[in-house]
Amino acid sequence: MERRERTVLVAIGANVILILLRFILAGVSGSLGLRANAWHSLADIFVSGMVYLGLVIGRNGSLKFSKIATSLERVIALFVSVFIFYMGVELFSEAIKGEGVELKYLPVAAIGAFLGIVICYFMARYKIYVGRETKSPSMVADGYHSKMDMYCSLAVLVGLVGSLFGMASLDKIAAMVVVVFIFLAAYEIFTSNLKALLSKKTLSESVDHLHLEPSSKPRAMIVISIVSLFIAGYLFSGVYYVAWDEQGIVRRFGKVTQKNVLPGLHYRLPYPIEKIDLIKVENIRRLEVGPNILLTGDTNLINVKITVHYKISDAIQYLLGIKKPIKLISDIASSSIRQVVGERGIDYILTTGKSEVEDATKQLLQEVLNENNSGIKIVNLQLMKMVPPEDVIGAFQDVASAREDKITYINEAQSYRNALVPEARGKAFKLLREAEAYKEEKVNFAQGDASRFLQKLREYEKSKDITELRLYLETMEKILPKVKKVILGQEIDTGSTDLWLMDEKIKGSGINLGGGR
């Protein structure tokens, strides 16, 4: 293996380490500039790989094999350039979406970016030195390409340092500068490989033309180009995008100039003149508070954990009225649940008072937030955990079991009562109906007898003698049912016969009784 080949392999290994470092730091810190720089380094690895293959094929490969390898490599290069361009578009679209990402661990990310600059610098010096010693234009060009990567890393470092001192938009400006270099690298790889594929040159013959050696250009042009890119990136950083569920608020030197920017693509003056704040007003946010050990109203301890669901009702108040909304909600929620629990007994809280505790805590939390002009609306509050401390949980379980037994006995008694009372009421209702029926029967019978008596009285008054005789005969019929009775009319001469059944009144009444037995 020649010196040039070993140099390229060492550079590829260092670049792999550099890419991993940048991706890890980008994931930890959230820096868009570091992520864009990592993708630009990935393009450098591909270019270095093409240089290495060109050196190997030019040293050992046959003409036929070299042409086949060249064609395959060119086709792969075209696809890779398209992929690199696509990643540049993705990074560009993410850079113009706004300034909602809060960077973390900025000192560590800045140190990592500085380390990347050092690696790129020595890697570029090493490639250029070996390329000039071995008279390899492709390696010299690759070295200058690594130097361009160093300039990109320098832009990223400036953005991180600016973010560290409060200029958060500098990271996005640095990302846009790196995106420009990514577009240039993708364009260069695509056009150079497409021309080489059409001209049917071997890889070793055409790899020298992947880059133009910057030594033929004045250094002032490089500086001017970099400064121009920074200026263009700075001006272009004013482009931002408002999503459908967001409310955009534009501030100029801290004063609100636009309260509700409509969804879509917009432009504002670059930072620090104007700043855009994108707030998702439609999102329901979730916050867990606790667990906290609280003192109840009957001096017992209880372990409580709550979950608060809230949304932004007033974006202006939310943005300008409070500094740390999550901490504010957490502190007020802890204070509210402590006050509500402190006014109630533990038995009530653990049994039937859960819903009432949730409602009271939610109302108290909302009142305090409104007093502080927070612009936050509490959507829901839930008690996720409400148990006694672990030291006394066994005793509370025994109490809960006894309480359940009590409820069971009460329910059984209620069930027996519910069965017995309706039955007794039914029997009472039956007796009342029977008594009323008996009353009606007796009254009707008495009224019938009275009516019948009155009718007989009226008939008696019309003909007293006949009525008395009829009543007399009916009475005799009743009291002497088995005695033969003879009834003689007035015209019959009884002679000396004594009809003792008739008294003198009847005998001399002259009533014609007719004949018959």
VEXKE-918980 format. One record per residue (C-alpha): residue in three letters; x, y, z. Coordinates in steps of 0.25 Angstrom, whole numbers, padded with zeros to 4 digits, always signed. Example, Ala and Ser with C-alpha at 12.3 -4.5 7.8 and 13.67 -1.06 7.14 Angstrom:
REM VEXKE-918980
Ala+0049-0018+0031 Ser+0055-0004+0029 
***
This chain:
REM VEXKE-918980
Met+0000+0000+0000 Glu+0006+0013-0004 Arg+0007+0025+0005 Arg-0004+0033-0002 Glu-0014+0021+0000 Arg-0010+0020+0015 Thr-0012+0035+0016 Val-0026+0035+0010 Leu-0030+0023+0019 Val-0025+0030+0032 Ala-0033+0043+0027 Ile-0045+0034+0025 Gly-0044+0028+0039 Ala-0042+0042+0045 Asn-0054+0047+0038 Val-0063+0035+0043 Ile-0059+0039+0057 Leu-0062+0053+0054 Ile-0076+0050+0048 Leu-0079+0042+0060 Leu-0075+0053+0070 Arg-0083+0063+0062 Phe-0096+0055+0062 Ile-0095+0051+0076 Leu-0092+0066+0080 Ala-0104+0070+0071 Gly-0113+0060+0078 Val-0109+0064+0092 Ser-0109+0079+0090 Gly-0120+0081+0079 Ser-0111+0089+0070 Leu-0115+0089+0056 Gly-0102+0095+0051 Leu-0094+0083+0057 Arg-0104+0073+0050 Ala-0102+0080+0037 Asn-0087+0080+0038 Ala-0088+0065+0041 Trp-0095+0063+0028 His-0085+0071+0021 Ser-0074+0063+0027 Leu-0081+0050+0021 Ala-0080+0056+0007 Asp-0065+0058+0010 Ile-0064+0043+0013 Phe-0070+0040+0000 Val-0060+0049-0007 Ser-0048+0043+0000 Gly-0053+0029-0003 Met-0054+0032-0018 Val-0039+0037-0017 Tyr-0035+0025-0010 Leu-0042+0016-0021 Gly-0036+0024-0032 Leu-0022+0022-0026 Val-0024+0007-0024 Ile-0029+0005-0038 Gly-0019+0014-0045 Arg-0008+0006-0038 Asn-0013-0008-0040 Gly-0025-0009-0048 Ser-0026-0013-0063 Leu-0032-0004-0073 Lys-0045-0012-0075 Phe-0047-0014-0060 Ser-0044+0001-0058 Lys-0055+0005-0068 Ile-0065-0004-0061 Ala-0061+0001-0047 Thr-0062+0015-0052 Ser-0076+0014-0058 Leu-0081+0007-0045 Glu-0075+0017-0036 Arg-0080+0029-0044 Val-0095+0023-0043 Ile-0093+0022-0028 Ala-0087+0036-0028 Leu-0100+0042-0035 Phe-0109+0035-0025 Val-0101+0040-0013 Ser-0100+0054-0018 Val-0116+0054-0019 Phe-0117+0048-0005 Ile-0107+0059+0000 Phe-0115+0070-0007 Tyr-0128+0064-0001 Met-0122+0065+0013 Gly-0118+0079+0010 Val-0132+0082+0007 Glu-0137+0076+0020 Leu-0127+0084+0028 Phe-0131+0097+0021 Ser-0146+0095+0023 Glu-0143+0092+0038 Ala-0135+0104+0039 Ile-0146+0113+0034 Lys-0157+0108+0043 Gly-0154+0117+0055 Glu-0146+0118+0068 Gly-0154+0109+0077 Val-0142+0099+0080 Glu-0135+0102+0093 Leu-0120+0098+0092 Lys-0114+0090+0103 Tyr-0100+0087+0108 Leu-0094+0098+0099 Pro-0080+0098+0106 Val-0079+0083+0103 Ala-0084+0085+0089 Ala-0074+0097+0086 Ile-0062+0089+0091 Gly-0066+0078+0082 Ala-0068+0088+0070 Phe-0054+0093+0073 Leu-0048+0079+0074 Gly-0054+0077+0060 Ile-0047+0089+0055 Val-0034+0084+0060 Ile-0036+0071+0053 Cys-0040+0077+0040 Tyr-0028+0086+0040 Phe-0018+0075+0043 Met-0025+0066+0033 Ala-0025+0076+0022 Arg-0010+0080+0025 Tyr-0006+0065+0025 Lys-0014+0062+0012 Ile-0008+0074+0005 Tyr+0006+0071+0010 Val+0006+0057+0005 Gly-0001+0060-0008 Arg+0010+0070-0011 Glu+0021+0061-0007 Thr+0015+0050-0016 Lys+0011+0059-0027 Ser-0004+0055-0025 Pro-0014+0066-0030 Ser-0026+0058-0025 Met-0020+0057-0011 Val-0017+0072-0011 Ala-0031+0075-0016 Asp-0037+0066-0005 Gly-0028+0073+0005 Tyr-0034+0087+0001 His-0047+0081+0002 Ser-0044+0077+0017 Lys-0040+0091+0019 Met-0054+0096+0014 Asp-0060+0087+0024 Met-0051+0094+0035 Tyr-0057+0107+0030 Cys-0071+0101+0032 Ser-0067+0096+0046 Leu-0062+0110+0049 Ala-0076+0116+0045 Val-0083+0105+0054 Leu-0074+0109+0066 Val-0077+0124+0064 Gly-0092+0120+0064 Leu-0090+0112+0077 Val-0082+0123+0084 Gly-0093+0133+0080 Ser-0104+0124+0085 Leu-0096+0123+0098 Phe-0097+0138+0100 Gly-0112+0139+0097 Met-0111+0140+0081 Ala-0119+0127+0079 Ser-0121+0130+0064 Leu-0106+0129+0061 Asp-0107+0114+0061 Lys-0118+0114+0050 Ile-0109+0124+0042 Ala-0097+0115+0043 Ala-0106+0103+0039 Met-0110+0111+0027 Val-0096+0114+0023 Val-0092+0099+0024 Val-0105+0096+0016 Val-0099+0105+0005 Phe-0086+0097+0005 Ile-0094+0084+0005 Phe-0102+0089-0007 Leu-0088+0092-0014 Ala-0082+0079-0010 Ala-0095+0071-0016 Tyr-0094+0080-0028 Glu-0079+0077-0030 Ile-0080+0062-0028 Phe-0092+0061-0037 Thr-0087+0070-0049 Ser-0073+0064-0048 Asn-0077+0050-0048 Leu-0088+0052-0059 Lys-0077+0058-0068 Ala-0067+0047-0065 Leu-0078+0037-0068 Leu-0082+0043-0081 Ser-0067+0045-0085 Lys-0064+0030-0081 Lys-0051+0034-0073 Thr-0045+0024-0063 Leu-0047+0027-0049 Ser-0032+0030-0047 Glu-0032+0040-0059 Ser-0044+0048-0054 Val-0043+0048-0039 Asp-0033+0060-0040 His-0045+0068-0045 Leu-0054+0066-0033 His-0049+0079-0027 Leu-0042+0092-0032 Glu-0030+0094-0025 Pro-0032+0107-0017 Ser-0017+0111-0017 Ser-0020+0117-0031 Lys-0030+0126-0025 Pro-0026+0138-0016 Arg-0028+0136-0001 Ala-0036+0149-0001 Met-0047+0143-0010 Ile-0049+0131+0000 Val-0050+0141+0011 Ile-0060+0150+0003 Ser-0068+0137+0000 Ile-0069+0133+0014 Val-0073+0147+0019 Ser-0083+0148+0007 Leu-0089+0134+0012 Phe-0090+0139+0026 Ile-0097+0152+0022 Ala-0106+0144+0013 Gly-0109+0134+0024 Tyr-0111+0145+0034 Leu-0121+0152+0024 Phe-0128+0139+0021 Ser-0130+0136+0035 Gly-0141+0145+0036 Val-0150+0135+0028 Tyr-0159+0127+0037 Tyr-0171+0118+0036 Val-0183+0117+0045 Ala-0191+0104+0045 Trp-0206+0103+0046 Asp-0206+0100+0061 Glu-0196+0111+0065 Gln-0198+0126+0068 Gly-0186+0135+0063 Ile-0182+0147+0071 Val-0172+0157+0066 Arg-0164+0166+0075 Arg-0155+0177+0071 Phe-0145+0181+0081 Gly-0154+0174+0091 Lys-0167+0181+0087 Val-0178+0173+0081 Thr-0181+0178+0067 Gln-0190+0166+0062 Lys-0198+0158+0072 Asn-0204+0147+0063 Val-0196+0144+0050 Leu-0205+0135+0041 Pro-0200+0121+0037 Gly-0190+0121+0025 Leu-0176+0126+0021 His-0172+0140+0026 Tyr-0160+0149+0027 Arg-0156+0158+0039 Leu-0143+0166+0041 Pro-0132+0157+0046 Tyr-0128+0156+0060 Pro-0125+0164+0069 Ile-0135+0174+0062 Glu-0147+0165+0062 Lys-0150+0152+0068 Ile-0161+0142+0065 Asp-0167+0133+0076 Leu-0175+0122+0071 Ile-0185+0116+0082 Lys-0194+0104+0080 Val-0207+0109+0085 Glu-0215+0097+0081 Asn-0206+0086+0088 Ile-0211+0080+0101 Arg-0198+0079+0110 Arg-0196+0069+0122 Leu-0189+0072+0135 Glu-0187+0062+0146 Val-0186+0068+0160 Gly-0181+0059+0172 Pro-0181+0050+0179 Asn-0182+0059+0191 Ile-0185+0055+0205 Leu-0196+0064+0210 Leu-0202+0066+0224 Thr-0217+0064+0224 Gly-0228+0072+0232 Asp-0228+0061+0243 Thr-0213+0061+0244 Asn-0210+0048+0236 Leu-0199+0047+0225 Ile-0203+0044+0211 Asn-0194+0042+0198 Val-0200+0049+0186 Lys-0197+0050+0172 Ile-0205+0058+0162 Thr-0205+0060+0147 Val-0208+0074+0141 His-0213+0076+0126 Tyr-0213+0090+0122 Lys-0212+0099+0109 Ile-0209+0113+0106 Ser-0221+0122+0106 Asp-0213+0135+0104 Ala-0200+0134+0096 Ile-0196+0149+0100 Gln-0198+0147+0114 Tyr-0191+0133+0114 Leu-0179+0139+0106 Leu-0177+0152+0114 Gly-0184+0150+0127 Ile-0176+0138+0132 Lys-0162+0133+0131 Lys-0162+0118+0135 Pro-0177+0113+0132 Ile-0174+0099+0136 Lys-0168+0102+0149 Leu-0179+0112+0152 Ile-0190+0102+0149 Ser-0183+0091+0157 Asp-0181+0100+0169 Ile-0195+0106+0169 Ala-0201+0091+0167 Ser-0193+0086+0179 Ser-0198+0098+0188 Ser-0212+0096+0183 Ile-0213+0081+0186 Arg-0206+0083+0200 Gln-0217+0094+0203 Val-0228+0085+0199 Val-0223+0072+0206 Gly-0220+0080+0218 Glu-0235+0084+0220 Arg-0240+0070+0219 Gly-0239+0057+0226 Ile-0231+0045+0221 Asp-0243+0035+0221 Tyr-0251+0045+0212 Ile-0240+0047+0203 Leu-0237+0032+0201 Thr-0251+0028+0199 Thr-0262+0037+0194 Gly-0255+0050+0193 Lys-0245+0048+0181 Ser-0254+0055+0171 Glu-0257+0067+0180 Val-0242+0068+0183 Glu-0238+0068+0168 Asp-0249+0079+0165 Ala-0245+0088+0177 Thr-0230+0087+0174 Lys-0233+0090+0159 Gln-0241+0102+0163 Leu-0231+0107+0173 Leu-0219+0105+0163 Gln-0227+0113+0152 Glu-0230+0124+0161 Val-0215+0126+0165 Leu-0211+0125+0150 Asn-0221+0136+0146 Glu-0216+0145+0157 Asn-0202+0144+0152 Asn-0207+0147+0137 Ser-0200+0134+0132 Gly-0209+0132+0120 Ile-0210+0117+0124 Lys-0224+0109+0124 Ile-0224+0097+0133 Val-0232+0086+0124 Asn-0232+0075+0134 Leu-0225+0071+0147 Gln-0225+0056+0152 Leu-0220+0049+0165 Met-0211+0039+0159 Lys-0206+0034+0173 Met-0212+0035+0187 Val-0208+0025+0197 Pro-0203+0026+0211 Pro-0188+0025+0214 Glu-0182+0011+0213 Asp-0179+0010+0228 Val-0194+0010+0232 Ile-0200+0005+0219 Gly-0203-0008+0226 Ala-0212-0002+0236 Phe-0219+0006+0226 Gln-0222-0006+0218 Asp-0228-0012+0231 Val-0236+0000+0232 Ala-0240+0000+0218 Ser-0245-0015+0219 Ala-0253-0012+0232 Arg-0259+0000+0224 Glu-0263-0010+0212 Asp-0269-0020+0222 Lys-0277-0008+0228 Ile-0282-0004+0214 Thr-0285-0019+0211 Tyr-0294-0020+0224 Ile-0301-0007+0221 Asn-0304-0012+0207 Glu-0309-0025+0212 Ala-0318-0018+0223 Gln-0323-0008+0212 Ser-0326-0020+0203 Tyr-0334-0027+0214 Arg-0341-0014+0217 Asn-0344-0011+0202 Ala-0350-0025+0201 Leu-0358-0025+0215 Val-0364-0011+0214 Pro-0371-0012+0201 Glu-0377-0026+0205 Ala-0382-0020+0218 Arg-0388-0008+0210 Gly-0395-0018+0200 Lys-0401-0025+0212 Ala-0406-0012+0218 Phe-0411-0007+0205 Lys-0419-0021+0203 Leu-0425-0020+0217 Leu-0429-0006+0215 Arg-0436-0010+0202 Glu-0443-0021+0208 Ala-0448-0013+0220 Glu-0453-0002+0210 Ala-0460-0013+0202 Tyr-0466-0019+0214 Lys-0471-0005+0218 Glu-0477-0003+0204 Glu-0484-0016+0205 Lys-0490-0013+0219 Val-0494+0001+0215 Asn-0501-0004+0202 Phe-0508-0015+0210 Ala-0513-0006+0220 Gln-0517+0004+0210 Gly-0524-0007+0202 Asp-0531-0012+0215 Ala-0535+0003+0218 Ser-0540+0005+0204 Arg-0548-0008+0205 Phe-0554-0004+0218 Leu-0558+0009+0213 Gln-0565+0003+0201 Lys-0572-0006+0210 Leu-0576+0005+0219 Arg-0582+0013+0207 Glu-0590+0001+0203 Tyr-0595-0001+0217 Glu-0599+0013+0219 Lys-0608+0011+0206 Ser-0615-0002+0211 Lys-0611-0005+0225 Asp-0621-0017+0227 Ile-0616-0024+0215 Thr-0602-0022+0218 Glu-0604-0026+0233 Leu-0611-0039+0228 Arg-0600-0042+0218 Leu-0589-0039+0228 Tyr-0596-0048+0238 Leu-0598-0059+0227 Glu-0583-0058+0223 Thr-0579-0059+0238 Met-0588-0071+0240 Glu-0581-0078+0228 Lys-0568-0075+0234 Ile-0570-0079+0248 Leu-0579-0091+0244 Pro-0572-0097+0232 Lys-0577-0112+0234 Val-0591-0109+0239 Lys-0602-0110+0230 Lys-0610-0097+0229 Val-0624-0095+0224 Ile-0629-0082+0219 Leu-0644-0079+0217 Gly-0651-0068+0210 Gln-0661-0059+0217 Glu-0673-0066+0209 Ile-0670-0079+0216 Asp-0678-0082+0228 Thr-0670-0089+0238 Gly-0681-0091+0248 Ser-0676-0096+0261 Thr-0662-0099+0256 Asp-0652-0091+0264 Leu-0642-0085+0255 Trp-0632-0082+0265 Leu-0622-0078+0256 Met-0630-0065+0253 Asp-0632-0055+0263 Glu-0645-0047+0264 Lys-0640-0035+0256 Ile-0637-0044+0244 Lys-0650-0051+0245 Gly-0658-0039+0245 Ser-0650-0031+0235 Gly-0658-0036+0223 Ile-0646-0038+0215 Asn-0648-0048+0204 Leu-0636-0057+0205 Gly-0640-0066+0193 Gly-0638-0081+0194 Gly-0627-0090+0194 Arg-0617-0097+0203 
***
